[in-house]
Amino acid sequence: MNIIKYPSAEAVNKAISDDTPLLILISFDGNTAIMSNIDDAVEHHVLLMKTGFSDTDIDRFFRIVLDKSGADWTFVCPPDYKNIPFKDKRIEAFYKDGFAVISEFLHSIGYLVGINIPKRYSRHMNVLHDDNYAL
């Protein structure tokens, strides 16, 4: 895995040792991760641009905010995720893939913490629990 630490490895390593919240982007294929102290990047779109990506690449990455208390997953499934046409199946795949990729990354950097989906993103999960969902 290619891990990009912004603005430097030293800054990210210090944030890790100080338990400062980190912004993390992990590509859907798990091959690239971008990490930054939250104060150095402010938000995920900004971090992408500061590391040479386009802000429109946001829909190619799982987004988390991480500290030693847990990983908060910004759960927003892109409408074209894996070109799955049915929203419920698309969200199921995104959920399953995200937990696998994020867990593997967290383990690789030594964080054995829970993955949380904050309540403000749980509306996307309602599709999986709504028996009346119609396409």
N, C-alpha and C positions, 0 to 999 in steps of 0.2 A: 504494500500500500504506500502510495506517495502521500506524505503528510506535510502540508505547508503550514508553517507557523508564522503568523503575522503579528507585529512587524519584524520579529526575529525569534529564533529558538530560545534565546536567553529571556526575552520578555514573556513568552508563553510559559517557559519552565518556572519563572518566578511567580507568575499568576497561579500555576498549579501548586507550588509550594505554599503560597499565601492563601490558597483556597478562594481566590477571586473568581467570580463567575466567568465562564468561557463561552464564547459563541463558537459553535461547531457546525460545519457543513460537511456532509458525507455524500459522495456521489452515489446514485442509485445502484451502480455496479460494485460499489465498495472499494474501488481502486484509488480514489482520491479523497483526502480529508483536508479541511482547512480549519485552523484553530486560531483564536485570538482572545486576548483579554477583552471583556465586554467594553471597557472604557476606551480601548484603542480602535475598536471597529464600530461600536454603537448598535448596528443592526446587521442582519445577515446580507441584505442587498449591498450595503456599503462594503462589507468584508469581501464579497465577491469582486467588486470593482477594484478594491485596493490590492487584490492579488492577481489582477490581470484578466479576470473573467468579465463577461457582460452581466449586468443586473438581470437581464432576461434569462440567464442560465439558472435562476433560482428554482425553476421547475425541474431541475435535474439533480437536486440535492435534498437529502433529509436534513432538517434544521433542528438543532437542539441548543439549549442553554444548559451548561453543565457546571456543577460544583460537587463537593464531596457528599452533599445531602441527596443528590439525585440528578437525573437528566430530564429536563422538561422538553418534550417533543412538540414542536410547532407542526401540528398534524393538519396539513393542507394537501389533499390529493389533487395533483394536476388533472385536468379534464382529459388529457391524452395519455395518461399513464399506461404504458405498455400497449397502447392502442386497444384497450379493453372497452368495448362500446357500452356495456351495461354498468351503470353507476355503482350498484351494490357489489358486483364482482370486482370492479376496479378498486373500490375502497378496501375490500377484503384483501386483495393482492398487495396493495400499498401497505396495509397494516402488517401483514405477515412478513413481507420483504423488509419493511422498516425495522421491525423488532429484530430480525436476524442480522441485518447489516449494522445497526446501531449497537446491538449487544456485542458483536464481534469487535467493533472498533473500541468500545469502552473497555472491554477486556484487554485488548492489545496495548492500551495506554495505562493500564493498572487501576481503572475505576470499576469497582464491583458495586454498582449502585442501581437502584430501580429506574425504570423508564416510565415517566408520567406523561399523560396527555392532559394538559390543563383544561379546566372546565370550558373555557371560551372556545376550544377547538372540538369539544365533544359532540357538537351538533352534527359534524361529519359522520360520527359513529352512529348516530340515530338511524341512518339509512340501513344499517345492518340489523337493527332491532325493530324496524317498522314493518309489520306484516302487511300493511296496506300500501307499501311503496309500489308505485306504478311508474313505468318508464314512458 
